[in-house]
Amino acid sequence: FVLMLWGPPPLNLYHDKCVWCFVGKSETASIVGRTEHKDIISASGSWHLQTRWKKIWYVREDKNSSPVAIVVNPGDMIFINTRKWFHQTEIPKSDHGEYSISYARDFWLDYDDFKRDSKKVDKSNIETPWANNDIPKGGLVISEKPLFAVQDVRNRIDYLVCCQCFKPLDSVELHLNVFAERVSRQDLVNGNINSAKFIP
């Protein structure tokens, strides 16, 4: 099963080195992906190959039309221009604990566009990290510092907590200096502070 969402199959596809891998499973409820959106990409589109379990795509051309549900099973491939189509995905729950696994690649139909765009490193699509180079076997894929959580934009300096333990951040002195705006959240994120030198 190959579904084309814009016409006859393209004759030539040009790919860069990036391969997206989507993995998820749930035995209790469906997993719903990002809210309905269009991607910010320069490619002509992307293909998605489902290799295990299944995934449901909800697609529509514009906000005035109703979404169409497309179920992709192992071996199915969908070609879609995610820049033009609103889309959202869902992984149905599996009673047998199966992982849903799919792979995707951006492609270009025009060679000149491909040569221009494939030189760009940014594959973030707003909020996702990416690798600049191939990752060697056994290499570290991701490492992150503890993040800081805030309750609401309106009171972010009133209630700053650690997102790991949910306790007030560091010390009372530091908390008060954040509240007084002597220390910024960016200072905290960058580790550019020493709470001992701040006195409220």
C-alpha positions as CSV (number, residue, x, y, z in Angstrom):
1,F,0.0,0.0,0.0
2,V,1.5,3.3,-1.1
3,L,-0.6,6.5,-0.7
4,M,0.3,9.6,-2.6
5,L,-1.2,12.8,-1.3
6,W,-0.6,15.0,-4.4
7,G,-0.7,13.1,-7.7
8,P,1.2,10.4,-9.6
9,P,4.4,8.8,-8.0
10,P,7.4,11.0,-8.6
11,L,10.1,9.6,-11.0
12,N,13.1,10.9,-9.2
13,L,13.6,11.5,-5.5
14,Y,16.6,13.2,-4.0
15,H,17.4,12.6,-0.3
16,D,19.8,14.1,2.2
17,K,21.4,11.9,4.9
18,C,18.7,12.4,7.6
19,V,16.4,9.5,8.5
20,W,13.7,10.2,11.0
21,C,12.7,7.3,13.3
22,F,9.4,7.3,15.3
23,V,9.0,4.7,18.1
24,G,6.2,4.3,20.6
25,K,4.0,1.8,22.4
26,S,1.2,1.7,24.9
27,E,-0.9,-1.1,26.4
28,T,-3.4,1.2,28.1
29,A,-4.4,4.0,25.7
30,S,-3.6,5.4,22.3
31,I,-0.6,7.7,22.0
32,V,-1.5,11.0,20.3
33,G,1.3,12.9,18.7
34,R,1.8,16.6,18.3
35,T,-1.4,18.6,17.9
36,E,-2.5,19.1,14.3
37,H,0.1,21.1,12.4
38,K,2.0,21.8,9.2
39,D,5.8,21.4,9.2
40,I,8.2,24.1,8.4
41,I,10.4,22.3,5.8
42,S,11.9,23.2,2.5
43,A,11.7,19.7,1.0
44,S,9.1,18.7,-1.5
45,G,7.7,16.2,1.0
46,S,8.5,13.1,3.0
47,W,7.8,9.4,2.8
48,H,7.0,7.4,5.9
49,L,7.5,3.6,6.0
50,Q,5.6,1.7,8.8
51,T,7.7,-1.3,9.8
52,R,6.0,-2.5,13.0
53,W,2.5,-2.3,14.5
54,K,0.5,0.6,13.1
55,K,-0.1,4.3,13.0
56,I,-3.1,6.4,12.2
57,W,-2.6,9.6,10.2
58,Y,-5.2,12.3,10.4
59,V,-4.8,14.7,7.4
60,R,-6.7,17.5,5.8
61,E,-5.9,20.2,3.3
62,D,-7.3,23.1,5.3
63,K,-9.0,24.0,8.5
64,N,-12.4,24.1,6.8
65,S,-12.3,20.4,5.7
66,S,-12.8,17.3,7.9
67,P,-9.7,15.2,8.7
68,V,-9.4,11.9,6.9
69,A,-8.1,9.0,9.0
70,I,-5.5,6.8,7.2
71,V,-4.3,3.6,8.9
72,V,-0.8,2.5,7.9
73,N,0.2,-1.1,8.7
74,P,3.6,-2.8,8.5
75,G,4.9,-2.4,4.9
76,D,2.7,0.5,4.1
77,M,4.3,3.8,2.9
78,I,2.7,7.2,2.8
79,F,4.1,10.1,0.7
80,I,3.0,13.5,2.0
81,N,4.0,17.2,1.8
82,T,3.7,18.0,5.5
83,R,4.3,21.7,4.8
84,K,1.0,21.8,2.8
85,W,-1.2,19.3,4.7
86,F,-2.4,19.6,8.2
87,H,-1.6,16.4,10.0
88,Q,-1.5,14.6,13.3
89,T,-0.7,11.0,14.1
90,E,-1.8,8.5,16.7
91,I,-0.4,5.1,17.8
92,P,-3.3,2.8,18.8
93,K,-2.9,0.8,22.0
94,S,-1.5,-2.7,21.6
95,D,-2.8,-5.5,23.8
96,H,0.4,-7.4,23.2
97,G,2.9,-4.6,23.9
98,E,4.0,-4.1,20.3
99,Y,6.1,-1.1,19.4
100,S,5.0,1.1,16.6
101,I,8.1,1.8,14.5
102,S,8.3,3.9,11.4
103,Y,11.0,5.6,9.4
104,A,10.8,8.7,7.3
105,R,12.9,10.7,4.9
106,D,12.6,14.1,3.4
107,F,12.8,14.2,-0.4
108,W,13.2,16.7,-3.1
109,L,11.8,16.5,-6.7
110,D,14.0,19.2,-8.1
111,Y,17.8,18.5,-8.1
112,D,18.7,22.2,-7.8
113,D,16.4,22.7,-4.8
114,F,17.9,19.5,-3.2
115,K,21.5,20.8,-3.7
116,R,20.6,24.1,-2.1
117,D,18.5,22.9,0.8
118,S,20.6,19.8,1.7
119,K,23.5,21.9,2.7
120,K,21.5,23.2,5.6
121,V,22.1,21.4,8.9
122,D,19.0,22.5,10.7
123,K,16.6,19.6,10.9
124,S,14.9,20.8,14.1
125,N,11.4,21.7,12.7
126,I,11.0,24.1,15.6
127,E,11.3,21.9,18.7
128,T,13.2,18.7,17.9
129,P,17.0,18.1,18.4
130,W,19.0,16.7,15.5
131,A,22.5,15.3,15.0
132,N,25.0,17.2,12.9
133,N,27.0,14.1,12.0
134,D,26.6,10.3,11.9
135,I,26.5,8.8,15.4
136,P,29.0,5.9,15.9
137,K,27.8,2.6,17.4
138,G,27.7,2.9,21.2
139,G,27.9,6.7,21.0
140,L,26.0,9.1,23.3
141,V,22.8,10.1,21.5
142,I,21.5,12.8,23.9
143,S,22.5,14.3,27.2
144,E,20.5,16.9,29.0
145,K,20.8,19.1,32.1
146,P,17.9,19.2,34.5
147,L,15.3,21.7,33.3
148,F,13.5,24.3,35.3
149,A,9.7,24.3,35.3
150,V,7.5,27.3,35.7
151,Q,3.8,27.4,36.5
152,D,2.6,30.2,34.2
153,V,4.1,33.0,32.3
154,R,2.4,35.5,34.6
155,N,4.0,34.1,37.8
156,R,7.2,32.4,36.4
157,I,9.4,34.3,38.8
158,D,7.1,33.7,41.8
159,Y,7.3,30.0,41.7
160,L,10.4,28.5,40.1
161,V,11.0,24.8,40.9
162,C,13.1,22.0,39.7
163,C,11.3,19.9,37.2
164,Q,13.0,16.7,38.6
165,C,12.1,17.0,42.3
166,F,9.5,19.9,42.3
167,K,11.2,21.5,45.2
168,P,11.9,25.3,45.3
169,L,15.0,26.1,43.3
170,D,18.3,25.9,45.1
171,S,18.1,28.3,48.0
172,V,15.8,30.9,49.5
173,E,18.4,33.5,48.6
174,L,18.5,32.5,45.0
175,H,14.8,32.3,44.8
176,L,14.4,35.8,46.2
177,N,17.0,37.1,43.7
178,V,15.1,35.5,40.9
179,F,12.0,37.1,42.2
180,A,13.7,40.5,42.4
181,E,15.0,39.9,38.9
182,R,18.6,40.2,39.9
183,V,19.1,36.7,38.4
184,S,17.5,35.8,35.1
185,R,16.1,32.4,34.1
186,Q,18.7,32.4,31.3
187,D,21.4,32.7,34.0
188,L,20.0,29.6,35.7
189,V,19.7,27.6,32.5
190,N,23.3,28.5,31.5
191,G,24.7,27.8,35.0
192,N,26.1,31.3,35.2
193,I,25.3,31.9,38.8
194,N,26.7,31.2,42.3
195,S,23.9,31.6,44.8
196,A,26.4,32.4,47.6
197,K,27.3,35.8,46.2
198,F,23.7,37.0,46.0
199,I,22.2,38.5,49.1
200,P,18.5,39.6,49.1
